[in-house]
């Protein structure tokens, strides 16, 4: 091994230059720094300039401070193995692959339909620009390659540009409201919506969709405003959010990111509020809260202060939970939103899913919530629905003590205090027995009254004077 010795160094305000000599004839030994090099020494000059990194880091921090934006440099990550292992189907497209991760499973029918939408968007674009979409995607290819990161490392620039063109035109043709759009060949709209809106590995950059849309419309309409209204109406129809308008983000990373924007609790606790003391643990089952803490479960209707299923509220002994309609795609949507939130500083969907997966993890709990009209499911049985809730957060990791991530932390602590209250515990744990005892006492009193009344009637009849 070569021995390294420092010969000289100098530095100015922005650059540090260090000249290092390497003696290849001597093995490395401690204490050689400063010794005279041999005649076979090699000279290396290393130039360090770290000021640009310091400034770039400050700029990046300033952009992200106080926001709920994606902080990962890779905007289209692959799902962690622990999450995929829990339910691979929830992250896999059933019909329409978008982007690089599942491109090899595309059918010839879908490939032909994508090409048809390319022709349609090209025809629209030629009305405003002679060559239509020509050169547009090619110019955006380097930016898209950076957006996907390692996911497109094995694709040539031409392959990536072709994939972006076909997928982008397909998404806009399917979701857009363009005049004379071709009829879709797939009748299973729910499956297509699931694939192109809900899957984190099936996304493409929104900036590319925006550029294609602008070319196809001559810049006469906003893609973000249209997509936001479209997605909001879709989520409201599935009873995930309220119909009220919400403020728009500047620009989402992709369509799932835009979907996530509507899953925000209306009234989050400010970070300056005092934090509940003690550690935060598992939620108790719904039946346990009812039995031991005398908690009443009530459905919460959408209103100004209730904008999504995340708006859980505790008022005294009543836990108000917005109605959740569970269908085959509910688990898929929630799992992919949780996977997306792993790149975010705030994780409201994850906190909500942890809450529901622990409160409704058994058949008895699901039946309680169904009877309370909080959960409506279309599974084959309550057992299947309970298993779905129990498995919802498999592989999910989150610090439930972090109030910035777990917005439901104060409710957990309030319920825990109520559960440990002696009065509530006694009444909740013995209310059934007390009710039986009271009923028995009432029966005994009534029976005694009847017997007494009968006795006096008989005595009175015997004591009546004979005429």
C-alpha positions in Angstrom: 0.0 0.0 0.0 1.3 3.5 -0.8 2.2 5.9 2.0 0.6 9.3 1.8 2.4 12.5 3.2 1.2 16.1 3.2 3.7 18.4 1.5 1.9 21.7 1.6 -1.4 23.3 1.7 -3.0 26.7 1.1 -6.6 27.9 1.1 -8.6 31.0 0.2 -12.2 32.0 1.0 -13.7 29.5 -1.4 -11.2 26.8 -2.3 -8.9 24.6 -0.3 -5.9 23.1 -2.2 -3.9 20.3 -0.7 -0.8 18.8 -2.3 -0.2 15.2 -1.4 2.9 13.1 -2.1 2.6 9.3 -2.4 5.7 7.2 -1.7 4.9 4.0 -3.6 8.1 2.4 -2.4 7.2 2.4 1.3 4.3 0.5 2.9 1.9 2.6 4.9 2.9 3.1 8.5 1.5 5.4 11.2 3.6 8.4 11.9 4.9 9.0 8.4 3.1 12.3 7.9 5.7 14.9 7.3 8.6 12.6 6.5 10.7 13.2 3.4 9.4 11.4 0.3 11.6 9.1 -1.7 12.6 9.7 -5.2 9.8 7.5 -6.4 7.1 9.8 -4.8 4.2 10.8 -6.9 2.6 14.2 -6.6 -1.2 14.7 -6.5 -3.1 18.0 -6.2 -6.6 17.8 -4.8 -8.9 20.8 -5.1 -11.8 21.0 -2.7 -14.7 23.5 -3.2 -17.5 22.9 -0.7 -19.1 26.4 -0.5 -21.4 25.5 -3.4 -22.7 22.5 -1.5 -23.3 24.6 1.6 -25.4 27.2 -0.3 -27.2 24.5 -2.3 -28.2 22.7 0.9 -29.5 26.0 2.4 -31.6 26.7 -0.7 -33.1 23.1 -0.6 -33.9 23.4 3.1 -35.5 26.8 2.6 -37.8 25.4 -0.1 -38.9 22.5 1.9 -39.3 24.0 5.4 -42.9 24.2 6.6 -44.3 22.3 3.5 -45.8 18.9 3.0 -44.0 18.3 -0.3 -42.1 15.3 -1.3 -38.6 15.5 0.0 -37.0 12.6 -1.8 -34.8 13.4 -4.9 -36.5 10.5 -6.6 -40.1 11.4 -7.3 -41.1 7.9 -8.6 -39.7 5.5 -6.1 -40.3 1.7 -6.0 -42.3 0.4 -3.1 -40.3 -1.0 -0.2 -40.0 -4.8 -0.1 -41.7 -5.0 3.3 -44.8 -3.2 1.9 -44.9 -5.2 -1.3 -44.4 -8.5 0.6 -47.6 -7.7 2.6 -49.8 -7.3 -0.5 -48.1 -7.2 -3.9 -51.3 -7.0 -5.7 -52.0 -3.5 -4.3 -49.0 -2.1 -6.0 -49.3 -3.9 -9.4 -51.4 -2.6 -12.4 -54.1 -5.0 -13.5 -54.5 -3.6 -17.0 -52.6 -0.4 -17.8 -48.9 0.0 -17.0 -47.6 3.5 -16.9 -44.0 4.4 -16.5 -40.9 2.1 -16.5 -41.5 -0.2 -13.5 -44.2 -2.4 -15.1 -43.7 -1.6 -18.8 -42.9 -5.2 -19.7 -46.4 -6.5 -18.7 -48.3 -4.3 -21.2 -50.6 -6.1 -23.5 -50.7 -5.6 -27.3 -54.3 -4.2 -26.9 -53.2 -1.5 -24.5 -50.1 -0.7 -26.6 -52.3 -0.2 -29.6 -54.7 2.0 -27.6 -51.8 4.2 -26.4 -50.6 4.6 -30.0 -54.2 5.6 -31.0 -54.2 8.4 -28.3 -50.8 9.5 -29.5 -52.4 10.1 -32.9 -55.3 11.9 -31.3 -53.1 14.3 -29.3 -50.9 14.9 -32.3 -54.0 15.9 -34.3 -55.1 18.4 -31.6 -51.6 19.8 -31.3 -51.2 20.4 -35.1 -54.1 22.9 -34.9 -51.9 25.2 -32.9 -48.4 24.2 -34.0 -47.5 22.9 -37.4 -45.4 20.0 -36.2 -47.6 19.2 -33.3 -45.9 17.3 -30.5 -42.7 16.8 -32.5 -39.6 17.4 -30.4 -41.5 18.2 -27.2 -41.0 14.9 -25.4 -37.4 14.6 -26.6 -36.5 18.0 -25.1 -38.1 16.9 -21.7 -36.3 13.5 -21.7 -33.3 14.5 -19.6 -35.6 16.1 -17.0 -37.8 13.0 -16.9 -34.8 10.8 -16.6 -33.7 12.6 -13.5 -37.3 12.4 -12.2 -37.4 8.6 -12.5 -33.8 8.1 -11.2 -32.6 4.6 -11.3 -35.9 3.3 -12.6 -34.9 4.2 -16.2 -31.2 3.4 -16.0 -31.5 0.6 -18.5 -33.5 2.7 -21.1 -32.0 4.6 -24.0 -33.1 8.2 -24.5 -35.2 7.1 -27.4 -36.9 4.3 -25.4 -37.6 6.7 -22.6 -39.0 9.4 -24.8 -41.2 6.9 -26.7 -42.6 5.6 -23.4 -43.3 9.1 -22.1 -45.1 10.1 -25.3 -47.3 7.0 -25.4 -48.1 7.0 -21.7 -48.6 10.8 -21.5 -51.0 10.9 -24.4 -52.9 7.9 -23.1 -53.4 9.5 -19.6 -54.6 12.8 -21.1 -56.9 11.0 -23.6 -58.4 8.9 -20.9 -58.8 11.6 -18.3 -59.1 14.7 -20.4 -62.2 16.3 -21.8 -61.0 16.9 -25.3 -63.5 17.3 -28.2 -63.9 14.2 -30.5 -61.8 12.0 -28.2 -61.6 8.4 -29.4 -63.8 5.9 -27.6 -61.9 3.8 -25.0 -61.8 0.1 -25.8 -61.9 -0.9 -22.1 -65.3 -1.0 -20.4 -63.8 -1.7 -16.9 -63.3 2.0 -16.0 -62.8 1.3 -12.3 -59.8 -0.9 -13.1 -58.2 1.8 -15.3 -58.8 4.5 -12.7 -57.2 2.2 -10.1 -54.1 1.7 -12.3 -53.5 5.2 -13.5 -54.5 7.2 -10.4 -53.9 5.1 -7.3 -50.6 3.2 -7.9 -47.4 4.9 -6.8 -45.2 2.8 -9.2 -47.5 3.6 -12.1 -47.0 7.3 -12.3 -45.3 9.8 -14.7 -44.2 13.4 -14.1 -47.1 15.9 -14.1 -44.9 18.5 -15.8 -44.8 16.4 -18.9 -48.6 16.0 -18.9 -48.9 19.7 -18.5 -46.6 20.4 -21.5 -48.5 18.0 -23.8 -51.8 19.4 -22.7 -50.6 23.0 -23.3 -49.4 22.0 -26.8 -52.8 20.2 -27.6 -54.9 23.2 -26.4 -52.7 26.1 -27.4 -52.3 27.0 -23.7 -56.0 28.0 -23.4 -56.8 25.9 -20.3 -55.2 24.8 -17.1 -54.5 21.0 -16.8 -54.1 21.3 -13.0 -57.5 23.0 -12.5 -59.2 20.4 -14.7 -57.5 17.4 -13.1 -58.1 18.7 -9.6 -61.9 19.1 -10.2 -62.0 15.7 -12.0 -60.2 13.8 -9.1 -62.2 15.7 -6.5 -65.5 14.6 -8.1 -64.2 11.0 -8.4 -63.1 10.8 -4.7 -66.4 12.4 -3.5 -68.4 9.9 -5.5 -66.5 7.2 -3.6 -67.3 9.0 -0.3 -63.6 9.7 0.6 -63.9 13.5 0.6 -66.5 16.3 0.8 -67.8 18.1 -2.3 -66.5 21.4 -1.1 -63.7 23.1 -3.0 -60.2 23.0 -1.6 -57.2 25.1 -2.3 -54.9 23.8 -5.1 -51.2 23.1 -4.7 -48.7 24.8 -7.1 -48.0 21.7 -9.1 -48.1 18.0 -8.0 -45.4 15.6 -8.8 -47.8 13.2 -10.3 -51.5 12.2 -10.2 -51.3 10.2 -7.0 -49.7 13.2 -5.4 -52.7 15.2 -6.5 -55.1 12.6 -5.1 -53.2 12.8 -1.7 -53.8 16.5 -1.5 -57.5 15.8 -0.8 -56.7 13.5 2.1 -55.9 16.2 4.7 -57.5 16.6 8.1 -59.4 19.9 8.3 -58.2 21.0 11.8 -54.7 19.9 12.5 -53.1 20.8 15.9 -50.5 23.6 15.6 -47.0 22.4 16.3 -46.8 25.0 19.1 -49.6 23.3 21.2 -48.4 21.4 24.3 -47.8 17.8 23.6 -49.6 15.1 25.6 -47.3 13.6 28.2 -46.2 9.9 28.0 -45.7 7.5 25.2 -48.3 6.8 22.6 -49.2 3.1 22.2 -51.6 0.9 20.2 -55.2 1.9 19.8 -57.6 -0.3 21.7 -60.3 -2.2 19.9 -63.6 -0.4 19.3 -65.4 -3.0 21.5 -62.9 -2.4 24.3 -63.4 1.4 24.2 -67.2 0.9 24.4 -67.0 -1.6 27.2 -64.3 -0.1 29.4 -64.4 3.6 28.6 -68.1 3.9 27.7 -67.2 5.5 24.4 -70.0 6.0 21.9 -69.2 5.7 18.2 -71.0 8.0 15.9 -70.8 8.7 12.1 -69.6 12.1 11.2 -71.1 13.8 8.1 -69.1 15.9 5.7 -69.4 19.6 6.4 -67.2 22.7 6.4 -65.0 21.3 9.2 -65.2 17.7 7.8 -63.5 17.5 4.4 -62.3 13.8 4.3 -62.5 10.5 6.1 -59.5 11.6 8.1 -61.5 14.1 10.2 -61.9 12.0 13.3 -63.1 14.0 16.4 -63.5 13.2 20.1 -66.1 15.1 21.9 -66.6 14.1 25.6 -67.4 10.4 25.5 -68.4 10.4 21.8 -65.9 9.5 19.1 -67.1 10.9 15.8 -65.7 9.1 12.7 -66.5 10.0 9.1 -68.2 7.2 7.2 -65.8 4.9 5.3 -67.1 2.9 2.3 -64.8 -0.1 1.8 -64.7 -1.7 -1.7 -62.1 -3.7 -3.5 -59.9 -0.7 -4.3 -60.0 0.9 -0.8 -57.1 -1.1 0.5 -55.1 -0.4 -2.8 -55.6 3.4 -2.5 -54.8 3.6 1.2 -51.7 1.4 0.9 -50.3 3.5 -2.0 -51.0 6.7 -0.2 -49.1 5.4 2.8 -46.2 4.4 0.5 -46.2 7.9 -0.9 -46.2 9.5 2.6 -42.9 7.7 3.3 -41.3 10.6 1.3 -43.2 13.3 3.2 -42.7 15.0 6.6 -46.4 14.7 7.5 -48.3 11.4 7.3 -52.0 11.9 8.0 -53.2 9.0 5.9 -50.8 6.6 7.6 -51.9 7.8 11.0 -55.6 7.3 10.0 -54.9 3.8 8.6 -53.1 2.8 11.8 -56.1 4.0 13.8 -58.6 2.1 11.7 -56.5 -1.1 11.5 -56.3 -1.4 15.3 -59.8 -0.2 16.2 -61.5 -2.4 13.6 -59.2 -5.5 13.6 -61.8 -8.1 14.7 -65.2 -9.3 13.5 -66.9 -7.8 16.7 -65.3 -4.4 16.1 -66.3 -4.3 12.4 -69.9 -5.2 13.4 -69.9 -2.5 16.0 -68.8 0.1 13.4 -71.2 -1.3 10.8 -74.1 -1.0 13.2 -73.0 2.5 14.1 -73.1 3.3 10.3 -69.4 4.3 10.3 -68.2 1.5 8.1 -70.0 0.2 5.0 -68.2 -2.6 3.3 -68.8 -4.7 0.2 -66.6 -7.6 1.2 -68.0 -11.1 1.3 -68.4 -11.1 5.1 -67.5 -9.1 8.2 -64.6 -11.6 8.8 -63.1 -10.6 5.4 -63.5 -6.9 6.2 -61.9 -7.3 9.6 -59.0 -9.1 8.1 -58.6 -6.3 5.6 -58.4 -3.7 8.4 -56.0 -5.9 10.4 -53.6 -6.4 7.4 -53.8 -2.8 6.2 -50.6 -1.5 7.9 -48.4 -4.6 7.5 -44.9 -3.4 6.8 -45.7 0.2 7.7 -43.3 2.0 10.0 -44.1 5.4 11.6 -43.2 7.2 14.8 -46.6 7.6 16.5 -45.2 9.9 19.1 -44.3 12.5 16.5 -47.2 14.9 16.4 -46.1 16.2 13.0 -46.7 12.7 11.6 -49.5 11.4 13.9 -52.2 14.0 14.0 -54.4 11.6 16.0 -52.0 11.4 18.9 -54.0 13.8 21.2 -57.2 11.7 20.7 -55.3 8.5 21.7 -54.1 10.1 24.9 -57.6 11.4 25.7 -59.2 8.0 25.2 -56.5 6.4 27.3 -57.2 8.7 30.2 -60.9 7.9 29.9 -60.2 4.2 29.7 -58.2 4.4 32.9 -60.8 6.4 34.8 -62.1 4.2 37.7 -65.7 5.5 37.3 -65.7 4.8 33.6 -64.0 1.5 34.0 -66.5 0.4 36.7 -69.6 1.5 34.7 -68.2 0.3 31.4 -67.1 -3.1 32.8 -70.2 -3.8 35.0 -73.0 -1.9 33.2 -74.5 -5.2 31.9 -74.5 -6.8 35.3 -75.9 -3.6 37.0 -78.6 -3.5 34.4 -79.6 -7.1 35.1 -79.6 -6.4 38.8 -81.8 -3.4 38.5 -84.2 -5.2 36.3 -84.4 -8.0 38.8 -85.0 -5.6 41.6 -87.8 -3.9 39.7 -89.4 -7.3 39.1 -89.1 -8.2 42.8 -90.6 -4.8 43.9 -93.5 -5.2 41.4 -94.1 -8.7 42.6 -94.1 -7.6 46.2 -96.6 -4.9 45.4 -98.9 -7.3 43.6 -98.7 -9.8 46.5 -99.4 -7.0 49.0 -102.3 -5.7 47.1 -103.8 -9.2 46.7 -103.4 -9.8 50.5 -105.2 -6.6 51.4 -108.0 -7.3 48.9 -108.6 -10.7 50.5 -108.4 -9.4 54.0 -110.7 -6.5 53.1 -113.3 -8.8 51.6 -113.4 -11.0 54.7 -113.9 -8.1 57.0 -116.8 -6.6 55.1 -120.1 -6.8 57.3 -122.8 -9.2 56.3 -126.3 -7.9 55.6 
